[in-house]
Amino acid sequence: MRGERTVPPGEPVCPETMTMERSARIVAAFAGRYGRPEPALEYGNPYQLAVAVVLSAQTTDRQVNSVTPHLFERYPGFESLAAARCGDIEKIIKSVGFFRTKARNIRALAKTVMERYDGVLPSVREELMSLPGVGRKSANVILAMGFGTPAFAVDTHVLRVSNRIGYARSESPDVVESCLTAVIPPEDWIAGHLLFITHGRATCKARGPLCDRCPVTALCDFAGNNP
């Protein structure tokens, strides 16, 4: 995007200018502006969360929320979803992007949880990542929102906000996650994830960021106030 800062060769991916003190001021400013945001995905239990997270890839949470009530009414748990026909799942989630692939993934996920974990969604990152359709970001969301385990999921909003403000200089979600968790204490990871997403949606937009309304302009590299 026009105006984004280019990264000189050899620059650290986690800039030393982002200290824990500076980060604490940023997170506090976000909390002061946005309060305690709630997850945008609608779910009532770990099963619903896991399915919704897989469906949310490359589409909006609003679109996922429009199909999951019918999906969860028809298939209320892993057992019923595992026994479903892909074609029937596809009809319900057709308005969600890549619906055929996602239908296969959520049914395979349900089968794996039934066969490998006796119908109980695992709460360990590596085990979650072994499930169809679940990568590191999705596993972190499930850990944080489903089990209350400190985890900092990096989606497109978090990636953009982190690079602009000065937490990271990388397009790799894993690298950005490591930069964030190096300066943000674990007890703030879950709330921080939601605050960064909210800031990215409301203010630090991909196109036309509202820097004049930003609560951290004085602390932001993108705004030109830090090296």
N, C-alpha and C positions, 0 to 999 in steps of 0.2 A: 504494500500500500504506500502511496505517496506520503512522505514525511516520516516513515519508519526509519529507525537508526540502523545503518549498516554496521556489521561487526568486523573490526579490523582483524587481520590474521594474527593468531596467537593470543587473542583476548580470552581471559578465563570465562568459561561458560557460566560460572557462578561468581559474579563480580564481587570483589572485596568491599566495594562501597556499600553493599547491602549488609549492614550489620544487624544484630539482633535488636539493638535499640531502635534503629530506623524502621525495621520491620514491625516492631511492637507499636510504634506510632501510626504506621499505615493501617494495621489491623484494627487498632482502636478507633481510628478515623472512620473506617468502613462500618464498624459496629455502631458508632455514633450516628452515621447517616442511615444505615439500613436496618438496624436493630438485630433481630435474630430470624433471618429468613428461613422459611420452611422449604423442603424439597419440592420441586415442581411436579415430579412424578407422583401419581396417586396410587397408594398401595396400603394394604392392611396387615400384611404379615410377610415373613421372609420369602415365601413362595411367590407371592404377587410381586414383590420387589425384584426378585431375580428375573422373572419373566419380563417385567416392564423394562428393566435395564437392558436386556438383550434386544427388545423391540425398539429401544430408543436410539440405537446406532444409526447415524446418518439421517435422522428425522427429528422432529420437534417433540418435546414432552407433551405439548397440547394434543398433537396427533395421536400419540400413544394413549393418552388419557381418554380419547374419544372411542377407542376400541376395547380397552381392557375391561370395562364393566361387563360387557357381553361375554368376553372371553372367560373371565373368572366365574361368571354365573354358569356358563356351560361346563367349564373345567375348573372346579374349585380347589384342586390340589394336584400334586405331582402325579399321583396314581391315575387320575382321570385324564390328565394331559398326555401321559405316556401312552395311554391306550387309544388316543384319538387318531383319526385319519388326517393326514396332512392336508388333503383337499378341504376338509371341514374347517380346519384351522385357518387356511388361506382365505376362505370366504369371510371369516370374521375380521381378519387383520389386513384385508386387501388394500385399504387406504393408506397403510403404512409402507414406506419405501422398502424395497427389496423383500416384499412379503413372502415370496416363495422360500427364499433362503432362511428367513427368520422363522417361518413355520417349521421347517425342518430342524432348525437349531433348538427352538424351545421344546419341541417334542423329544429330541435327542437328549437335551438337558434333563428333562423330566425322567426319561428312561434311565439315564446314568445315575441320577440321585436315587431312584428306586432300587436299582441293581447294586450300586456300589456303596450307598450310604443309608440303606434301609428307609428311604423316603424322607430323610432329614437333611436339609441343606447344610453343607459343611460350613464351618466358620473359620477356616484356615485359608489364607490367601492362595497358597500353592494348590490346594484342593479345589478351590473355586475356579482357579485358572485352568484346571483340567477339564472343566465342563464346557460343552459345545457353546460357542458364541460368547464366552466370557474371557476377556483379556484382562490386563492389569488394571486399567481404569475401571472397568465394570466390577472387578473384584473389590477394588477399593471402595466403590460406592456401596456395594453390598455389605462390606465389613463395617463401614461407618454408619450407614443408615439402618441397616438391618440388625447389627449386633452391637453397635455402640463402641466398636473397636477403633482407636485412633488410626486414621488413614486419610491421605490427601489425594483425592482423585483429580487428575488433570485432564479436563476436556478442552474444547477449542477456546472457550471463554477464559478459563484459567491460564491456558498457554499464552494467549494474547496479552492479558493483563500483566502476567508475570514478566514477560519480555519487555513490555512498554515501561513498566514502573522501574525495573532494574533488578529483579530477582534473578533473572537468567538471561543468557544469550544463546538460546538453542530452540530448534523446532522439534526436538525430541521430548515427548511427554515424560519419559522416564528420567531424563536429565533434569527437566524443569521440576519434577517432583522432588528429586534429591536436593535441588537448590532451595526449594521452599521449606522442606523439612529440616534443612540445616540451620535455618534461622528462625523458624516458627516452632514453639514448643508443642509437644504431642497433644497436650490438653486443648490446644487451639486448632488442631488440624480439621476436625469435623466442621466446626463453625466457620473456620477460615475458608474452607472449600466452598461453602454456600455463600459466604460474603464475596469472594472473588467472582463467582458466577453471577451474582446479583449485580455487582459493579460492572461486569462486562456487558450484561444485558441492558442495564439502565443508563450507564454513563460512558464507559470505555468501549464504545461500539466499534465493530470492525470498520465500518465506514462512517465517517463524520463523528469521531469521538467528541464528547461534550466537555472539553477541558475547562471551559469557563465555569462549569458547574461541579467540577471534581473536588472531592474533599481532601485529596492528597496531591494536588498540583505542586505544592512546594516541596514534595518529596519524590517527585516523579522524573525519571530520565527523559521520557517522551516529551514532557512539557519543557525540557531544556534547563531544568533547575539543578541537575546533578551531572557529574562527568560520566 
